[in-house]
Amino acid sequence: MKHLNKAITLLLLVATTVSVGAQELVVFSVSGKVQQSTSEGKKDLKVSDKLTPNTTITIPYDASVRLVDQANRKQYVIKTQGTSTVKALMEQKGTNVVELTQRFADYMVAQMTGASKKMAQRHSDVATVTREIQKFKKDKEEEELDDFEKARREMQAMKDEYDDFKQKVTEEYYNFQKAANEEYAKFMKDAWKTFDKEPPIPQPVRQEVKPLRLPKNQRGKTIKGKPIKIDQVIAPTLPEPQPVPIDPIALVDVEKLKIEKQDLDPVKMQPILSDPIKNNPFKQNLVVSPLKVAPQHFEGLQFTFFGTKLRVRFDKKDRFRLPNISEDAITDGWIDLANKGFNNTVLDCLSLRDELKLSDWGYLLLLEAVGEAAFGKSNESTLFTAYLFCQSGYQMRLAKSSNRLYFLFGSRHKIFNVSFFTLNGEKFYPRNCDEDALSVCALPYPAEQALSLVVPDEPVFDDDPSQPRTISSEEYPDIKVNVSVNKNLINFFNGYPTSEIGGSTMSRWAMYANTPLAEEVRKQLYPVLKEKIKGKTQKEAVNRLLNFVQTGLVYEYDDKVWGGDRVFFAEESLYYPYADCEDRSILFTRLVRDLVGLKTVLIYYPGHLAAAVHFTAPVDGDYLVVDGDRFTIADPTYIGAPVGMTMPNMDNQSAQAIVLQPTAQQ
């Protein structure tokens, strides 16, 4: 229950009246490690903190804060990096300002006031007081009961308490969710405005450098190391917690418990969900199991997602129709969705996001698959997908042409080669839209968060193995691996957007390199490679992995194969017949981190991507220093070259170091 009240309290703080004579700003959401300067030093900024224009805050790289000025009914999104007063940051060019309405603020206050009164009443009602008085008498009586009867009564009490808890949580959540969405829908009618689509930002063009092979007569010679000039160091892009609903979502349905003598084991006797959900926010006392092994009576909506058969709770009677896509019809449709709730559907989708280890982009595609399974490719499907996305905590906007409804999503990343709309200073990307202009509902939803394109875990899909491919090393012929890759995963990666974050085009390579290798691939690849580097020094082990990538993969230019630059996730280099310098470096740094446990960086020269490794013992060769650590060059495209050798013609060129996320063992 406290989870629900905490969430409602969060919303109240956005709408509470500020004191007269002083501008008060409430922290509505925080992305990244934003800090506030106080007399006691710096402290992390949290949701519900109150600031003034003179408060000094620090916004680091890849972070932002959303503030609400209740007195003036404005919302500010500050993304400017640096340390300054709130007032100064609010005046920066990059700050977004959204006008709020007093009616919406009053509504939020009224909702919280009602919830607070209910809470106060709950803690003082007669039944609660009576139970406390009777507890003393029952304790005396239970001293005389046998162990079995004590256990039976304890479990019955647990069941009664849980049933009461479940009912209250369900009712309060449903009423709150329904009212919040209905109020949001009221403002949709007046929030539509026509926006022109802006042309896509082209992906940076990279002049590819021709790969070279080290002559055999130069192999084995002593390498005279020299430092490499580094113009810039790109910090690692680390994954952040994924968006969540503005309020904990409660299950509507809980299976009745059966109290039987043979099942009185206190560990087993816990409430069991009729259809367990892994990430239920109230799961602390629940026995849960994966959604894909749900009981037979659970039918719902079945669909296939990248070769994986899935299902979510969805009642056929909840299907709806949009008679047209006028503002009134869309508003009525949103209210209809709010009335039906669909909290079980949202819960199941969030559970699948967790179970399949989906990135935010993967989750968006999942919701589109759910929408199409329920309504086909239609305006109803678009509205339903947008509703699920919104209720899951993500930033979205509805848009329409003369006869079609569209769905726009906000992104923390700058996505290349995709047209977009700029709304209040933020980029929103349409799904499957060829229109030059759209009428857009620019109304924000409380606590919404833009999606991230970082892939924190390898997605889990049913396996559809490709034909095995043999990859071997020329220098070390005993290193030979047969590997196949899940084609469902390849299909998922094939459509992944190319992007950057934090204003650096280099960050896109880090996102690919930081994505873990799929478990099925690791099972085939890693035991063989581990055996071949067992007992070797760090340098010997890395040299073996380096030659494996240099000579086991065939080089070809992206322009020739794909018609333009195309970056591979590590699995793609093992699947496709060709791989260029960036693909090789991404795979190589993944292998070194996982198998040898050493830190790595990517090195970008104009037109060429290589790698460097931080050895714990001195290693001869060309090197660079990042944060006090010495990294020795290892170039997967300089075929036959050992650790420490820089490809010719790179020596005098400036370079940039891209720091990669370390593994758990580093």
C-alpha positions, 0 to 999 in steps of 0.5 A: 500500500505504501508504494501506491501512496508514495506514487500519489504523493509524488504527483501531489508535489507537482501540484501543491500551491507554493508559498507567496512571495517565493518562487518554488520549483519542485523536482518532477523527474531526474535522469542521471546523477544531478546534484544540489549544492548545500551547506553540507556539500553536494547531495543527489537530487531526488524527485519531490525535492524543492528548489529556488531559482538561486539553488546551485545544481550540477548536471553532468554529462548525459543527465537532465532534470524536470522542474515544475514552477507551480505558482507560474504553472510552468514546467522546465526541462534542463539538460545543459551540462555544468554547475550553476544556479537553477535560474541561470540554467533555466535561461539557457537556450537548450532548456524546454518550457511547457505551459501548464493549466491551473485546472490540471494542477487543481485536479492533482491537488484534489486527487491527493487530498482525497487519497490523504483523507482515505489514508487517515481514515484507514488508520483510525477506523473502528475495525483497525482499533478493534483488531488491535484490542482483540490481539491481546486476548488472542495472544493469551488464547493461542498459548494453549493451542497446539502447533498445527492449530497455531500454524493454521490460524497464522496462515488464515490470518495471512490470507485474510490480510493479503486479500484485504490488501489486494482488494484495496490496492486494486481499487485505489490504483484503478480509480486513480489510473482511470481518473488521471487518464480521463483528466489527461484526455480532457486536455487532449481536445485543445492540445493539437497543433500542426507541425512540419516534419524536419529532415533526417540527420544524416549519419556521419560519413566515415572515409574508410581506410584500406586494411593492411597486412604486416609483412612476414619478415617484420613479424617477431621484431622488437616493437619500440613503443611510442605514445599516441596523441589523444585529442579527446576521451569519450566517457562511457555511456552507462545504462540507466533504470528503464521507465516505469509507470507513474504509479505501481500497477496492481493485479486485478485477479488473485487465486484463492488459497487452499489451506490444507493440513499437508501444505502448512509449510510456512515457506510454501504457504504464500499467496500465489498469483493465478498468472504470475508476473515477475516484476509485480511491484508487490511481489515481496511476499509472492511466489512468482514464475515466468509468464510463458508457463502460465496456467492452462486457463489463461488464454489472452492475446497470443502473438509472435515476436521475433520468432518467439511465441508470447501472450498477454492478458487481453479480453476480446470484449475490450476491443474498441473502434475509432469511428474516425480520428477527429480530436473528439473521437481520439479523446473518447477512445483514450477515455475508453481505454482508461475505463477498461484499465488494461493494467493486467496487459501493461503488467504482462508487457512490462514482465516480458520486457524483463523476461526477454531483457528488452531495451527500450527500443525492443519494448516499443517493438513489443508493444507494436506487436501487441497492438497489431495482434489485438487490432491489426494494422489500424488506427485502433492499434496505434492508439492502443500501442500509444496507451500501453507505451504511455502507461508504462512510463514512456514519453509519447505524442499522438499525431494524425494526418487526414485519415491516419493516426500516428505515434511519436516517441521521445528519445534520449538519443539523436537518431540518424537517418530518421525524420522527426518533429520538434515539440517544445525543443524536444525531438519526437520520432514518428513510426512508419510515417511518410507525411510532411506535416502532422497535427500533433497533440503536444500534451505531456503525460506526468513523469514520462521518460524518453526511451534510451537506445542503449542495449544493457543485456542481450535480448532473449528470443527463441532460438533459430540457429543459423548454419554453423560457420567455422572461424579460425586463426592463421597464426594459431591454427589450433584456434578453430570454432564452429559457431551459429547465431540466432537468426531471430536476434539477427533480425532484431539487430538488423532494424536497430536505429543508429544513433548518438548520445551526449553530442558525440558521434563516437558514442554510437560505437560504444553502445554497440561494443557495450552490448553483451554477447548472446548466451547461446553464442558464448556457450559455443565460442567461449569454452574453446577460446578459454581453453586456447588461452589457458595458462598464457600471459595476458599479452599472449592471450590477447595476441591469440584473440587478436589474430583470431579476429584479424584472420578469421573474419573477411574484410570488406567495405560497408559501401560495397556490401551495404551501400553505406556505413553499417555498424555491427553488434558482436553477433553480426560479425560472427553471422555475416560473411564480411566485417570492417574495422569498426565491426572487428574492434567491437568484437575484439574488445568484447572478447578481451573483456569477457575472456581475459578480464582486461579494460579496453578502449576503442581508438578512432583515427580519421577513417579508422577504428582500432582498439587498445588494452590495459594490461596489468603488467608492462607491455611494449608497444605504442600506447595511450594514457586514459585516466592514468591507465596505460592502454597498448594498441591492438588493431584487429584490421592490421592483419598479422600485427601483434599487440603494440603495433599501430597501422602505418599512416596512423602515427601522426594523426590525432585520435579519440579514445572511446572508453568502454564499459568494464565487465563485472570482474574488472 
